[in-house]
Amino acid sequence: MQISLKNKSKKTTLKSIPYLLPAMISIFIFTICPIIYTIIIAFTNKTLIQSEPFKFVGFSNFIEVLTGPFKDVFFPVFIWTIVFALCSTLGTFLLGLIVAILLNNPNIKERGIYKAILILPWALPATVAILSWQGLLNGSYGAINNLFMNINLISEPIPWLTDPMWARFALIMVNIWLGFPYMMNVCLGSLAAIPDSYYEAADVDGASKMLQFFKITLPSLAQTAYPLIISSFAFNFNNFGSAYLITGGNPARLNTQFAGYTDILASVNYKLATTFGRFEIASTISIIIFVILATISYFQMKLSGQFEEVE
């Protein structure tokens, strides 16, 4: 009986191969092959203008990035990338959570309308939204500066895109605006799944609303939201679109041509490959980014108990 079931399972698997083959071929060509090629290039001297014969150089590129001339580019950009990813992730989650708690109130009759309005940043194409913000934040004719000056909130235009501090603040602000609807939806779903009996029992015991939030709401949200927060951090760490389309990586740094003050590692990689033709350094940084994200994600998931078996 067991042998016949195994044979039947093998026949079913063989029959499914022709249907899976196109997807497997596509994954191999468009995902696995580029990854293998990137790894190979990281250990060579491949550049756009090949002044020396193509050869393997071992870990020389990694040494150049971490301890050589490129360390003055890599480490400042790496620190800013961590700050950008953390602020964006925490900002989107906190804002999404606050809005979700407000909209979860059954006494708000128009909450369906509010949800539809607040979902717009997520519904809009990211490129269109980002380029719209670029115009709104323009120091000369941007609507935000004009509004602030008309209501006498500021006396001079804020250099949103030309001052390093303001440019970084603007980048994080736009990224939070783009990302909070996703977290709002996640939190709304999680809040709806919490049984009302928990809060009723807490009311009977005399627990305050604040205590209920920290003892009931947050622990219940953590089970759903924590894995999504980790994935959101990984996404923001590599969020090339926001960093490149809003400021182009500017304002420029005086000590290097490879990175501006708002460049993250992903946008620096893009510039190294397309503008400067340093394919070997770009591939090396890509591998370093993967190792960093994999390590951070592993420890975050381990600390949150994501690897523990559910009984």
KOLKEPA-822289 format. One record per residue: residue number from 1; residue in three letters; chain; z, y, x of N, C-alpha, C, O in turn. Coordinates in steps of 0.1 Angstrom, whole numbers. Each point is the difference from the previous one (the first is absolute). Layout:
N
  seq  type  mol    nc3    nc2    nc1   cac3   cac2   cac1    cc3    cc2    cc1    oc3    oc2    oc1
  NUM   ALA    A      Z      Y      X      Z      Y      X      Z      Y      X      Z      Y      X
...
This chain:
311
  seq  type  mol    nc3    nc2    nc1   cac3   cac2   cac1    cc3    cc2    cc1    oc3    oc2    oc1
    1   MET    A      0    -12      8      0     12     -8      0     13      9     -8      9     -3
    2   GLN    A     17     -9     13      1     11      9    -13      2      8     -5     12      2
    3   ILE    A     -1    -23      2    -13      1      8    -11      6     -9     -8      8      5
    4   SER    A      7    -13    -18    -10      6     -8      2     15     -3    -10      7     -1
    5   LEU    A     22     -3      0      3     14     -2     -4      8     12     -5     11     -1
    6   LYS    A      8    -16     13     -4      7     13    -15      1      1     -6     10      3
    7   ASN    A     -1    -21     -7    -15      0      1     -6     10    -10     -9      7      3
    8   LYS    A     16     -6    -15     -5      9    -10      2     15      5     -8      8     -3
    9   SER    A     20     -6     10      3     13      5    -10      4     11     -4     12      0
   10   LYS    A      0    -21      8     -9      2     11    -14      4     -6     -7      9      5
   11   LYS    A      3    -17    -15    -13      3     -7      0     14     -6    -10      7      1
   12   THR    A     21     -3     -7      1     13     -6     -1     11     10     -7     10     -2
   13   THR    A     13    -12     14      0      9     11    -14      2      5     -5     11      3
   14   LEU    A     -2    -23     -1    -14      1      5     -9      7    -10     -9      7      5
   15   LYS    A     11     -9    -18     -8      6    -10      2     15      0    -10      8     -3
   16   SER    A     22     -3      7      3     14      0     -6      8     12     -1     12      0
   17   ILE    A     -2    -20     11     -4      7     12    -12      8     -2     -1     12      5
   18   PRO    A    -10    -16    -12    -12      8     -1      3     14     -7     -6     10      3
   19   TYR    A     16    -10    -12      4     12     -7      8      9      9     -1     13     -1
   20   LEU    A      9    -18     10      8      7      9     -7      5     12      4      9      7
   21   LEU    A    -15    -16     -4     -7      3     13     -5     14      2      2      6     10
   22   PRO    A     -8      1    -21     -4     14      2     12      9      4     -2      9      8
   23   ALA    A     13    -11    -15     12      8      3      5     -3     14      4     10      7
   24   MET    A     -4    -22     -3      5     -4     13     -9      6     11      5      5     10
   25   ILE    A    -18     -6    -12    -10      6     10      2     15      1      0      6     11
   26   SER    A      2      1    -23      2     14      0     13      4      8      0     10      7
   27   ILE    A     11    -17    -10     12      2      7     -1     -2     15      5      8      8
   28   PHE    A    -13    -18     -4     -1     -3     14     -9     11      7      4      5     11
   29   ILE    A    -14      0    -18     -9     10      6      6     14      0     -1      6     10
   30   PHE    A      7     -2    -21      4     14     -2     15      2      4      5     11      1
   31   THR    A      3    -22      1     14      2      3      4     -7     13      5      7      9
   32   ILE    A     -8    -20     -8      4     -7     12     -8      4     13      6      2     10
   33   CYS    A    -19     -1    -12     -8      4     12      3     13      5      1      1     13
   34   PRO    A      1     10    -21      4     13      6     13     -1      7      2      7     10
   35   ILE    A      8    -15    -16     13     -1      7     -2     -6     14      6      4      9
   36   ILE    A    -13    -15     -9     -2     -7     13     -7      9     10      4      1     12
   37   TYR    A    -14      7    -17     -8      9      9      9     11      5      0      4     12
   38   THR    A      9      1    -21     10     11      5      9     -5     10      3      7     10
   39   ILE    A      2    -20    -11      9     -6     10     -7     -1     13      6      3     11
   40   ILE    A    -19     -8    -11     -7     -2     12     -3     14      7      2      1     12
   41   ILE    A     -6      9    -20     -2     13      6     12      6      7     -1      8     10
   42   ALA    A     13    -11    -16     12      6      6      3     -5     14      8      7      7
   43   PHE    A    -14    -18     -3      2     -5     13    -12      2      9     -1     -7     10
   44   THR    A     -8     16    -14    -11      3      8     -1     15      4      9      8     -4
   45   ASN    A    -19     -4     10     -2     14      4    -11      7     -9     -7      9      5
   46   LYS    A      5    -15    -17    -11      5     -9      1     14     -4     10      4     -6
   47   THR    A    -20      5      9      0     13     -5    -14      3     -5    -10     -7      2
   48   LEU    A      8     19     -8    -13      4     -5    -10      2     12    -11     -4     -1
   49   ILE    A     16     11     11     -8      3     12      5     -9     11     10      3      6
   50   GLN    A    -16    -15     -4      5    -10      9     -4      4     14    -11     -3      5
   51   SER    A     20      9      2     -2      4     14      2    -11     10     -6      0     11
   52   GLU    A     14    -10    -15      2    -12      8     -5    -13     -7     -1      0    -13
   53   PRO    A     -2    -10     20     -4    -13     -6     11     -5    -10     12      1      3
   54   PHE    A    -16     -6    -14      9     -6    -10      8    -11      6     -6     -9      5
   55   LYS    A     19     10     -6      8    -11      5     14      0     -7      4      9     -6
   56   PHE    A      3    -20      8     13     -2     -5     10      7      9     -1     -2     13
   57   VAL    A     11      9    -18      9      7      8     15     -4     -2      9      7      5
   58   GLY    A     -7    -17    -13     13     -5     -3      8     10     -8     -5      5    -10
   59   PHE    A     17     -2     14      9      8     -8      0     15      5      9      8     -2
   60   SER    A    -20     -5     10     -1     14      5      0     11    -10      6     10      1
   61   ASN    A    -13    -13    -12     -1     10    -11     14      2     -7      3     11     -3
   62   PHE    A      5    -22      2     13      1     -6      9      8      9      8      8     -4
   63   ILE    A     -9    -10     17      8      7     10     -4     15      0      9      9      1
   64   GLU    A    -22     -6     -3     -5     14      0      6      7    -12      3     12      1
   65   VAL    A     -3    -19    -13      5      7    -12     15      2      0      5     10     -4
   66   LEU    A      3    -20      9     14      0     -1      7      7     12     11      6     -1
   67   THR    A    -17     -7     13      6      6     12     -9      9      8      4      7      9
   68   GLY    A    -17     -7    -12    -10      7      7     -2     14     -6      8      6     -7
   69   PRO    A    -20     -1     10     -4     14     -5      1      1    -15      3     11     -5
   70   PHE    A     -6    -21     -3      0      1    -14     13     -1     -7      1      2    -12
   71   LYS    A     10     -4     20     13      0     -6      4     14     -6      8      1     -9
   72   ASP    A    -13     10     16      2     13     -5     -6      3    -14      3      9     -7
   73   VAL    A    -13    -17      4     -7      0    -13      7     -9    -10      3      3    -11
   74   PHE    A     -1    -16     16      5    -10     -9     14      2     -6      2     -1    -12
   75   PHE    A      8      4     21     13      1     -5      3     11     -9      7     -2    -10
   76   PRO    A    -11     15     12      2     10    -10     -7     -3    -13      6      3    -11
   77   VAL    A    -18     -8     11     -7     -4    -12      7    -11     -7      1     -1    -12
   78   PHE    A      4     -9     20      8    -11     -6     12      4     -7      3     -4    -11
   79   ILE    A      5     14     17     12      5     -6     -3      7    -13      6     -2    -11
   80   TRP    A    -17     11     11     -4      7    -12     -5    -10    -11      3      2    -12
   81   THR    A    -10    -13     16     -4     -9    -10     11     -7     -7      0     -2    -12
   82   ILE    A     11     -1     20     12     -6     -6      6      9    -10      4     -3    -11
   83   VAL    A     -2     16     15      6     10     -9     -9      2    -12      6      1    -11
   84   PHE    A    -19      0     12     -9      2    -11      1    -12    -10      1      2    -12
   85   ALA    A     -1    -14     18      1    -12     -9     13     -1     -7      0     -3    -12
   86   LEU    A     11      6     19     13     -1     -6      2     10    -11      4     -3    -11
   87   CYS    A     -8     16     14      2     11    -10     -9     -3    -12      4      3    -11
   88   SER    A    -16     -7     13     -9     -3    -11      5    -11     -9     -1      1    -12
   89   THR    A      5    -12     19      5    -11     -8     13      3     -8      0     -3    -12
   90   LEU    A     10      9     19     12      3     -7     -2     11    -10      6     -1    -11
   91   GLY    A    -15     11     14     -3     10    -10     -6     -5    -12      4      4    -11
   92   THR    A    -14    -12     12     -7     -6    -12      9     -9     -8      0      1    -12
   93   PHE    A      9     -8     19      9     -9     -8     11      8     -7      2     -2    -12
   94   LEU    A      4     12     19     10      8     -7     -5      8    -11      6      1    -11
   95   LEU    A    -18      6     13     -6      8    -11     -4     -9    -11      2      3    -12
   96   GLY    A     -8    -15     15     -4     -9    -10     12     -6     -8     -1     -1    -12
   97   LEU    A     12     -1     19     12     -5     -7      6     10     -9      4     -3    -11
   98   ILE    A     -3     15     16      5     11     -9     -8      2    -12      6      1    -11
   99   VAL    A    -19      0     12     -9      2    -11      1    -12    -10      0      1    -12
  100   ALA    A      1    -13     18      0    -13     -8     13      0     -9      0     -4    -11
  101   ILE    A     11      8     18     13      0     -8     -1     11    -11      6     -3    -11
  102   LEU    A    -12     14     13     -1     10    -10     -9     -5    -12      3      2    -11
  103   LEU    A    -14     -8     15    -10     -5    -10      5    -13     -7     -5     -3    -11
  104   ASN    A     15     -3     17      6    -13     -7      9      3    -11      5     -9     -7
  105   ASN    A     -2     22      5      9      4    -11     -7     -1    -13    -10      6     -3
  106   PRO    A     15    -15     -6     -7     -2    -13      1     12     -9     -8      0    -10
  107   ASN    A     16     10     13      1     12     -9    -12      9      2     -2      9     -8
  108   ILE    A     -5    -11     19    -12      9      3    -12     -6     -8     -5    -10      3
  109   LYS    A      1     18    -14    -10     -5     -8    -14      1      6     -9     -9     -3
  110   GLU    A      7     19     12    -13      2      6     -2     -7     13     -8      4      8
  111   ARG    A     16    -14     -5      0     -6     14    -13     -6      3     -4     -1     11
  112   GLY    A     -3     -4    -21    -14     -6      2     -9     10      5     -8     -2      9
  113   ILE    A      9     15    -14     -9     11      5      4      3     14     -9      3      8
  114   TYR    A     22     -2     -5      4      4     13     -4    -11     10     -4      4     11
  115   LYS    A      4    -16    -15     -4    -11      9    -15      1      4     -4     -1     11
  116   ALA    A     -4      4    -22    -14      2      2     -3     12     10    -10     -1      8
  117   ILE    A     17     12    -10     -2     11      9      4     -3     14     -7      4     10
  118   LEU    A     19    -10     -8      5     -3     13     -7    -11      8      1     -1     12
  119   ILE    A     -9     -7    -19     -8    -10      6    -13      5      6     -7     -7      8
  120   LEU    A      4     20    -11    -13      6      5     -2     -1     15    -11     -3      4
  121   PRO    A     21      7      4     -2     -1     14     -4    -13      5     -8     -1     10
  122   TRP    A     13    -10    -16     -4    -13      4    -14     -4     -6     -7     -8      6
  123   ALA    A      4     13    -18    -13     -3     -6    -12      7      7    -11     -6      0
  124   LEU    A     13     17      6    -10      8      6     -5     -7     13      9     -6      7
  125   PRO    A    -21      6     -3     -5     -5     13      8      7     11      0     12      0
  126   ALA    A      5    -19      9      9      6     11     -8     10      8      6     11      3
  127   THR    A    -18    -13      0     -8      9      8     -2     13     -7      2     11      6
  128   VAL    A     -5    -11    -19     -2     12     -8     14      8     -1      0     12      2
  129   ALA    A     11    -19     -4     13      6     -1      4      7     13      5     11      0
  130   ILE    A     -8    -18     11      4      5     13     -8     12      3      5     10      5
  131   LEU    A    -18    -10     -7     -9     12      3      4     11     -9     -2     12      4
  132   SER    A      6    -14    -17      5     10     -8     12      7      5      1     12      0
  133   TRP    A      8    -20      6     13      6      6     -4      8     12      7     10      3
  134   GLN    A    -17    -14      4     -5      7     12     -3     15     -4      3      9      7
  135   GLY    A    -10     -8    -18     -4     13     -5     12      8     -5      2     12      2
  136   LEU    A      7    -19     -9     12      6     -6      9      6     11      7     10     -1
  137   LEU    A     -6    -17     13      8      3     11     -6     10     10      6      3     10
  138   ASN    A    -18      1    -12     -7      9      9      8     13      2      4      6    -10
  139   GLY    A     -3     -2     22      9     11      3     -6     13     -4      7     10     -3
  140   SER    A    -21     -9      2     -6     13     -4     -2      2    -15      3     10     -5
  141   TYR    A     -8    -21     -2     -3      2    -14      6    -11     -8     -3     -2    -12
  142   GLY    A     12     -6     17      6    -11     -7      8      5    -12      7     10      0
  143   ALA    A     -7    -18    -11      6      4    -13     15      0      2      7      8     -7
  144   ILE    A     -1    -17     15     14      0      1      6     12      6     10      6     -4
  145   ASN    A    -16     -1     15      4     12      7     -2     12    -10      9      9     -1
  146   ASN    A    -20     -8     -6     -3     11    -10     11      0    -11      5     11     -3
  147   LEU    A     -1    -23     -1     10     -1    -11     14      5      5      6      8     -6
  148   PHE    A     -3    -12     18     13      4      6      1     15      3     10      6     -2
  149   MET    A    -21     -1      6     -1     15      3      0      8    -13      6     11     -1
  150   ASN    A    -12    -16    -10     -1      7    -12     14      1     -7      3      9     -7
  151   ILE    A      5    -19      9     14      0     -6     10      5     10     12     -2     -2
  152   ASN    A    -17      7     13      9      6     10     10     -9      7     11      3      4
  153   LEU    A    -16    -16     -4      9    -10      7     -2      1     15     10     -3      7
  154   ILE    A    -22      6     -2     -2      2     14     -8     14      2     -6      4     -9
  155   SER    A      8      1     21     -7     13      2    -13     -2      9     -9      8     -1
  156   GLU    A      8    -19      8    -11     -3      8     -5    -15     -3      9     -8     -3
  157   PRO    A    -22      5      4     -4    -13     -2      6    -11      9      2      3     12
  158   ILE    A      2    -14    -17      5    -11      8    -11     -7      7    -10     -4     -7
  159   PRO    A     11      2     20    -11     -7      7      1    -15     -1      3     -7      9
  160   TRP    A     -6      2    -22      2    -14     -3     -8     -9     10      5    -11      3
  161   LEU    A    -17     15      1     -8    -10      7     -2      4     15     -6     -7      7
  162   THR    A     12     19     -3     -2      4     14     13      0      8     -1      1     12
  163   ASP    A     12     -1    -18     13      0      7      5    -15      1      0     -7    -11
  164   PRO    A      4      2     22      4    -14      1     10     -4     -9     -1    -11     -7
  165   MET    A     12     19      5     11     -4     -9     -5      0    -15      3    -10     -7
  166   TRP    A     -9     20      3     -5      1    -14    -11    -10     -3      0     -5    -11
  167   ALA    A     -8      2     21    -11    -10     -2      6    -14     -2     -5     -7     -9
  168   ARG    A     15      4     16      7    -13     -1      7     -1    -14     -1    -10     -6
  169   PHE    A      7     21      2      7      1    -12    -10     -2    -12      3     -7     -9
  170   ALA    A    -14     14     10    -11     -1    -10     -5    -14     -1     -3     -5    -11
  171   LEU    A      1     -1     22     -5    -14      0      9    -10     -7     -4     -8     -8
  172   ILE    A     17      9     11     10     -8     -7      0      3    -15      1     -9     -8
  173   MET    A     -1     22      5      1      4    -14    -12     -6     -8      2     -5    -11
  174   VAL    A    -14      6     16    -12     -5     -7      1    -15     -1     -4     -6    -10
  175   ASN    A      9     -1     20      0    -14      0     10     -5    -10     -2    -10     -7
  176   ILE    A     14     17      5      9     -3    -10     -5      2    -14      2     -8     -9
  177   TRP    A    -10     19      7     -6      3    -13    -10    -11     -3     -1     -4    -12
  178   LEU    A     -6     -1     22    -10    -11     -3      6    -13     -3     -5     -8     -8
  179   GLY    A     17      5     14      6    -13     -1     11     -2    -10      3    -12     -3
  180   PHE    A      3     23     -2     12     -2     -9     -4     -7    -13      9     -7     -5
  181   PRO    A    -21      9     -1     -3     -7    -13      1    -15      1      4     -7     -9
  182   TYR    A     -8      1     21      0    -14      2     15     -5     -1      3     -9     -6
  183   MET    A      6     16     14     14     -3      0      6      2    -14      9     -7     -4
  184   MET    A    -13     17     -3      5      3    -13     -3    -12     -9      8     -4     -8
  185   ASN    A    -20     -1      8     -4    -12     -8      8    -12      3      5     -7     -8
  186   VAL    A     -3      5     22      8    -11      4     15      1     -5      5    -10     -5
  187   CYS    A      0     22      6     14      2     -5      1     -1    -15     10     -5     -5
  188   LEU    A    -20     10     -2      0     -1    -15      0    -15     -4      8     -4     -9
  189   GLY    A    -16     -4     16      0    -14     -4     13     -7      3      5     -9     -7
  190   SER    A      1     12     19     13     -6      3     11      5     -9      9     -8     -4
  191   LEU    A     -9     21      0     11      5     -9     -1     -7    -13     10     -3     -7
  192   ALA    A    -23      1      2     -1     -6    -13      4    -15      0      4     -5    -11
  193   ALA    A     -4     -1     23      4    -14      1     16     -2      1      5    -11     -2
  194   ILE    A      2     22      4     15     -1      0      6     -2    -14     -3      9     -8
  195   PRO    A     10    -19      5      5     -2    -13     10     11     -4      8      4      8
  196   ASP    A     -9      0    -20      9     11     -5     15     -5      0      9      8      0
  197   SER    A     -7    -21     -1     13     -5     -1      8      3     13     13      1     -1
  198   TYR    A    -19      0     12      6      4     13      7     14     -2     12      2      4
  199   TYR    A    -20      7     -9      6     14     -2     10      0    -11     10      8      1
  200   GLU    A    -12    -15    -11     10     -1    -11     14     -5      5     10      5     -3
  201   ALA    A    -11    -16     11     12     -5      6      7     10     10     12      1      0
  202   ALA    A    -20      6      7      5     10      9      7     12     -8     10      5      5
  203   ASP    A    -16     -1    -16      6     10     -8     13     -4     -6     10      7      0
  204   VAL    A     -9    -20     -4     13     -6     -5     11      1     11     11      3     -3
  205   ASP    A    -16     -6     15     10      0     12      3     14      4      9      2      9
  206   GLY    A    -16      8    -14      3     14      3     -7      5     13      4     10      6
  207   ALA    A    -14    -17     -2     -8      4     12     -8     13     -3     -6      1    -10
  208   SER    A      6      8     20     -7     12     -2    -15     -2      2     -4    -11      5
  209   LYS    A     -5     20     -9    -14     -1      1     -4     -1     15     -9     -8      3
  210   MET    A     16     15      6     -3     -1     14      3    -14      5     -8     -6      8
  211   LEU    A     20      1    -12      3    -14      5     -9    -10     -6     -4    -10      7
  212   GLN    A     -1     12    -19    -10    -10     -6    -13      1      8     -7    -10      2
  213   PHE    A      3     22      2    -12      1      8      1     -7     13    -10     -8      4
  214   PHE    A     21      9      3      1     -7     13      3    -14     -1     -3     -8      9
  215   LYS    A     10      3    -19      4    -14     -2    -10     -8     -8      0    -12      2
  216   ILE    A     -8     18    -11     -9     -8     -8    -14      4      2     -8     -9      3
  217   THR    A      5     22     -4    -14      4      1     -6     -2     14    -11     -7      1
  218   LEU    A     17     12      9     -5     -1     14     -2    -15      4    -10     -4      5
  219   PRO    A     21     -4     -6     -2    -15      4    -11     -7     -8     -7     -8      6
  220   SER    A      5     12    -18    -11     -6     -8    -13      4      4    -10     -7      1
  221   LEU    A      9     20      3    -13      6      5     -4     -6     14    -11     -2      3
  222   ALA    A     22      0      5     -3     -5     14     -8    -13      0     -8     -2      9
  223   GLN    A     11     -7    -18     -7    -13      0    -15      2     -2     -7     -8      6
  224   THR    A      3     17    -14    -14      3     -2     -6     10     10    -11     -2      5
  225   ALA    A     18     12     -3     -5     12      8      0     -2     15     -9      5      7
  226   TYR    A     18    -13     -2      1     -1     15    -12     -5      6     -5      6     10
  227   PRO    A     -1    -17    -14    -13     -5      6    -11     11     -1     -8      1      9
  228   LEU    A      8      6    -20    -11     10     -2      3     12      9    -10      7      4
  229   ILE    A     23     -4     -1      3     11      9     -5     -3     14     -5      8      7
  230   ILE    A      7    -21     -3     -5     -5     13    -15      2      1     -5      5     10
  231   SER    A     -2    -10    -20    -14      1      0     -5     14      0    -10      4      6
  232   SER    A     18      5    -13     -4     14     -1      2      7     14     -8      8      4
  233   PHE    A     19    -12      3      2      5     14    -12     -4      9     -5      8      7
  234   ALA    A      1    -21     -8    -11     -4      8    -13      8     -3     -8      3      8
  235   PHE    A      6     -1    -21    -12      8     -5      1     14      6    -10      5      5
  236   ASN    A     21      2     -6      1     14      4     -1      0     16     -4     10      5
  237   PHE    A      9    -20      1     -1      0     15    -14      1      4     -4      5     11
  238   ASN    A     -5    -11    -19    -15      0      3     -8      8     -9    -12     -2     -2
  239   ASN    A     19     12     -4     -7      8    -11    -10     11      7      3     11      1
  240   PHE    A    -14    -16      3    -10      8      7     -5     11     -9     -2     11      5
  241   GLY    A      0    -14    -18     -7     10     -9      8     13     -1     -6     10      2
  242   SER    A     19    -11     -4      8     13     -2      0      7     13     -2     13      0
  243   ALA    A      5    -20     11      1      7     13    -13      7      5      1     10      6
  244   TYR    A    -12    -17     -9    -13      5      5     -7     10     -9     -5     10      5
  245   LEU    A      6    -12    -18     -8      8     -9      7     13     -3     -7     10     -2
  246   ILE    A     20     -9      2      7     13     -3     -1      9     12     -4     12     -2
  247   THR    A      8    -16     14      1      8     11    -10     -3     12     -2      8      9
  248   GLY    A     -4    -20    -10     -8     -5     11      8     -2     13     -6     -1     11
  249   GLY    A     19     -1    -13      9     -2     12      5     13      6      9      0      8
  250   ASN    A    -15     11    -13      4     13      6     14      5     -6      5     -6    -10
  251   PRO    A      1     16     16     -4      8     12     -1     -8     13      7    -11      1
  252   ALA    A    -15     15      8     -2     -7     12     12      2     10      7     10      0
  253   ARG    A     -5    -21      7     11      0     11     -6      6     12    -12     -2      4
  254   LEU    A     20     10      4     -5      7     12     -2    -10     11     -7      3     10
  255   ASN    A     15    -14    -10      1     -8     12     -9    -12     -1     -1     -8     10
  256   THR    A     -7      6    -21     -9    -11     -1    -11      3    -10      2      7    -10
  257   GLN    A    -14    -13     12    -11      2     -9     -1    -12     -9     -8      1    -10
  258   PHE    A     15    -11     12     -1    -13     -8      7      1    -13     -3     -8     -9
  259   ALA    A     13     16      7      8      0    -12      6     14     -3      3      8      9
  260   GLY    A     -3     -5    -22      6     13     -5     14     -3     -5      5    -11      1
  261   TYR    A      1     21     -6     14     -1     -4      2     -8    -13     11     -6     -2
  262   THR    A    -21      5     -6      1     -8    -13     -7    -14      1     -1     -7     -9
  263   ASP    A     -5      4     21     -6    -13      2     10    -11     -1     11      1      7
  264   ILE    A    -14    -12    -14      8    -12      1     -8    -10      9    -11      3      4
  265   LEU    A     17    -14     -1     -7    -10      9    -13     -4     -5    -10     -2      8
  266   ALA    A      8      1    -21    -13     -5     -6    -10     11      2    -12     -4      4
  267   SER    A     15     17     -6    -10     10      2     -3      2     15    -11      3      4
  268   VAL    A     21     -5      5     -3      1     14     -9    -11      4     -9      2      8
  269   ASN    A     11    -14    -13     -9    -11      2    -14      3     -3    -10     -3      7
  270   TYR    A      8      9    -19    -13      4     -5     -7     10     10    -12     -2      3
  271   LYS    A     20     12      1     -6     10      9     -4     -7     14    -10      3      6
  272   LEU    A     19    -11     -1     -2     -7     12    -13     -8      0     -8      0     10
  273   ALA    A      5     -7    -21    -12     -8     -1    -12      7     -3    -11     -2      6
  274   THR    A     11     12    -16    -12      7     -4     -3     12      8    -12      3      3
  275   THR    A     22      5      1     -3     13      7      0     -2     15     -9      6      7
  276   PHE    A     18    -14     -2      1     -2     15     -6    -13      5     -1     -2     12
  277   GLY    A     -2     -7    -21     -6    -13      5     10     -9      8     -5     -9      7
  278   ARG    A     18     11     -9      9     -8      8      4    -12     -9     11     -1     -5
  279   PHE    A    -20     -9      4      2    -11     -8     11     -9      5      8     -6     -8
  280   GLU    A     -6      5     21     10     -9      5     14      5     -3      9     -8     -3
  281   ILE    A     -7     22      4     13      5     -3      3      0    -16     11     -3     -4
  282   ALA    A    -22      5     -4      2      0    -14      4    -15     -5      8     -1     -8
  283   SER    A    -15     -9     14      4    -14     -3     14     -3      4      7     -7     -7
  284   THR    A     -3     12     19     13     -2      5     11      5    -10     10     -6     -3
  285   ILE    A    -13     19     -1     10      6     -9      0     -7    -14     10     -1     -6
  286   SER    A    -22     -4      2      0     -8    -12      9    -12      0      7     -3     -9
  287   ILE    A     -7     -4     21      8    -12      1     15      4      1      9     -7     -6
  288   ILE    A     -6     18     12     14      5      1      5      4    -14     11     -3     -4
  289   ILE    A    -20      9     -4      4      4    -14      3    -13     -8     10      0     -7
  290   PHE    A    -18    -10      9      2    -13     -8     13     -6      4      8     -4     -8
  291   VAL    A     -5      4     21     13     -6      5     12      8     -5     10     -6     -5
  292   ILE    A    -11     19      5     11      9     -5      2     -3    -15     12     -2     -4
  293   LEU    A    -22      3     -4      1     -2    -14      5    -14     -4      8     -2     -9
  294   ALA    A    -13     -8     16      4    -14     -2     15     -2      3      7     -6     -7
  295   THR    A     -2     12     18     14     -1      4      9      7    -10     10     -5     -4
  296   ILE    A    -14     18      0      8      7     -9      1     -7    -14     11     -1     -6
  297   SER    A    -23     -4      2      0     -6    -13      8    -13      0      7     -3    -10
  298   TYR    A     -7     -5     21      7    -12      1     15      2     -1      7     -6     -8
  299   PHE    A     -2     16     16     15      3      0      4      6    -14     11     -3     -4
  300   GLN    A    -19     11     -2      3      6    -12      1    -11    -11     10      0     -8
  301   MET    A    -19     -9      8      0    -11    -10     11    -10      2      6     -5     -9
  302   LYS    A     -3      3     22     11     -9      3     13      6     -4      9     -7     -5
  303   LEU    A     -7     20      8     13      6     -4      2      1    -15     11      0     -5
  304   SER    A    -23      1     -2      1      1    -15      1    -13     -7      1     -1    -12
  305   GLY    A     -2    -10     20      1    -14     -5    -12     -5     -7      0     -9     -8
  306   GLN    A    -12     15     12    -13     -4     -6     -4    -15      4     -7     -6     -7
  307   PHE    A     13      2     18     -4    -14      5      9    -11     -5     -2    -12      2
  308   GLU    A     13     17     -9      9    -10     -6     -5     -7    -12     -7      6     -8
  309   GLU    A      9    -19      7     -5     -8    -11      9      3    -13     12      1      1
  310   VAL    A    -19      0    -12      6      3    -13      4    -14     -6     -8     -8     -2
  311   GLU    A     21      7     -1      5    -13     -6     -3      0    -15      3    -10     -6
